[in-house]
Amino acid sequence: MMSGKTLDRIELGQTKDEVRAIMKGSPDNKRFTETTEQWEYKRYVNLEYKIILIDFYQGRVVSFNMLDDRLLPPPPSITIGAGYSN
């Protein structure tokens, strides 16, 4: 799990290596065009599951977005037991 303070360290102009160090690893997904590359991380941030999108141009951060992941299924329900009687 990450804190919002960790993500606050990502800044415009940082390199891919700097982002990898802050995010503690490689992205979960990558997308690219002829001129830009987008990294996608899926992380718990302050107890909420988020999608984090970081765009690079010429190897430097140019954009940062964090979205709620509403596509995740809800956590499974847990049944403790049917109960008991005397």
C-alpha positions in Angstrom: 0.0 0.0 0.0 1.2 3.5 -0.8 0.4 6.9 0.8 -0.6 10.0 -0.9 2.7 11.5 0.3 4.6 9.0 -1.7 2.7 9.9 -4.9 3.3 13.6 -4.1 7.0 12.9 -4.9 6.2 12.4 -8.6 7.0 15.6 -10.4 7.0 16.9 -14.0 10.4 16.3 -15.7 11.4 13.2 -13.7 13.0 10.3 -15.5 11.6 6.8 -15.8 14.2 5.5 -13.4 13.1 8.1 -10.8 9.4 7.1 -11.2 10.3 3.4 -10.9 12.1 4.2 -7.6 9.2 6.1 -6.2 6.6 3.5 -7.3 8.9 0.7 -6.1 8.9 -1.2 -9.4 7.9 -1.4 -13.0 4.4 -0.5 -14.2 1.6 -3.0 -14.4 0.8 -1.9 -18.0 2.4 0.3 -20.7 1.0 2.0 -23.7 2.7 4.2 -26.2 2.3 6.3 -29.4 5.0 7.6 -31.7 5.8 10.4 -29.3 4.6 9.4 -25.8 4.6 6.5 -23.4 2.0 5.9 -20.6 2.7 3.8 -17.6 -0.2 2.3 -15.5 0.1 1.3 -11.9 -2.6 -0.3 -9.8 -2.1 0.3 -6.2 -3.9 0.8 -2.9 -3.5 4.4 -1.9 -4.7 5.4 1.6 -6.9 2.2 1.7 -8.5 2.8 -1.7 -7.7 1.0 -4.9 -6.4 3.4 -7.6 -5.2 3.4 -11.1 -2.2 5.7 -11.5 -1.4 6.9 -15.0 2.0 8.6 -15.7 2.8 9.9 -19.2 6.3 10.4 -20.6 7.6 12.5 -23.5 11.2 12.0 -24.4 11.7 9.9 -21.3 10.4 12.6 -18.9 7.1 12.9 -16.9 4.7 15.2 -18.6 1.4 14.1 -17.0 0.1 12.4 -13.9 -3.4 11.1 -13.2 -4.9 9.1 -10.4 -8.4 7.4 -10.9 -10.7 5.3 -8.7 -10.8 1.8 -10.0 -14.5 1.2 -10.1 -14.2 -1.9 -12.2 -12.9 -4.0 -9.4 -15.4 -6.5 -8.0 -16.4 -5.9 -4.4 -14.5 -7.9 -1.8 -15.9 -11.4 -1.1 -18.4 -11.8 1.7 -17.3 -14.1 4.5 -19.6 -16.4 6.4 -18.4 -17.1 9.9 -20.8 -20.0 10.5 -24.4 -21.0 10.7 -24.5 -20.6 14.4 -25.2 -23.1 17.0 -27.9 -24.0 19.5 -28.0 -25.9 22.8 
